[in-house]
Amino acid sequence: MPEPRDPRTSEPALGAPDPRSDAERAPTSDDAPPGFVERRRQPRGPVQILVVIGSRRDATRVLPLVLALHDHPSLHPVVVCTGEQQALIEPIFQMAGIEADVDLGCSPAPDATTGDSDLNRLVTSVIERFDEVVRSRYGEPDGGVADLQRVVRDGYPAAVLVHGNTSSAMAAGIAAFHLRLPVVHLEAGQRSHLDTERPPDELNGQLLSRLACFHLAPTPRNGEHLVREGVPYDRVYVCGSTGIDAMRWAASVQAPPSDPAVAALLDTPSPLLVVTAHRREQPGGALERVAAGVASLAERRPDVRIVVPMHPDAAIRHRIVPH
């Protein structure tokens, strides 16, 4: 009886026994799309993710992700520090056994009038240095976005992760966008909705929302902000705050405080209160009101010991110390 065959291809019909041996049925390069077999045979290293860190807050919030990426079998973090607060970031990295892979060395001189960092110089410096590092380390972009073959075979970065709404995060996002690198925005969707004295962070966050491919929002409300601004909902992931992960990690380390005065408090039965409030963008004397409130609480509850970590910027410290 003749073997049933498909009239369109002259191949054995579906369900009919295939008379060929296993070796004859094995796929060949002629059966696969161009480059498919060759790509499968290429050794595959971990996919590299560039993680940009500018401030101490970035280091704290991104640390859990860096540790998780280090433990991942298929992903590898490349830590890129902008250099803005390197002295503040290094102790955090040392506690976790992490070293920066790249230091952009962006530390612009403060403005002579206000004493604040010159944001235009900072943004320009981060964009230029990030662009230079990526091109020198991985080669010129070829016009494709996250090309699978180049990412797997050549070790080209698959994505750039930035955190928060700082000017350096925005600058790194712009540089990555021009290099055709997908941007992942951690702590996306945070909005202050301030119409007056609009802080730079508000605009930075909105710009990153237009650049990013994936948006990692801490809360449902943050995710709602993004969707209302036109970000496709299937690119928004409400995943919680990595600050909570960082707090849990820090508690597990059980390292004594480096400040002797703080370390001494741990040996007393007094309740301990930690206050963090140093955003320079706080409008209308808000930071001073927070400091005054803490001082009032200290007077009413002399049994409570209050620790206020200070921002290194002298202009910000001056707003808190008098209280």
Summary of the structure (lengths in Angstrom):
residues: 323
radius of gyration: 26.4
end to end distance: 99.9
largest distance: 101.9
contacts: 883
relative contact order: 0.09
helix: 43%
strand: 13%
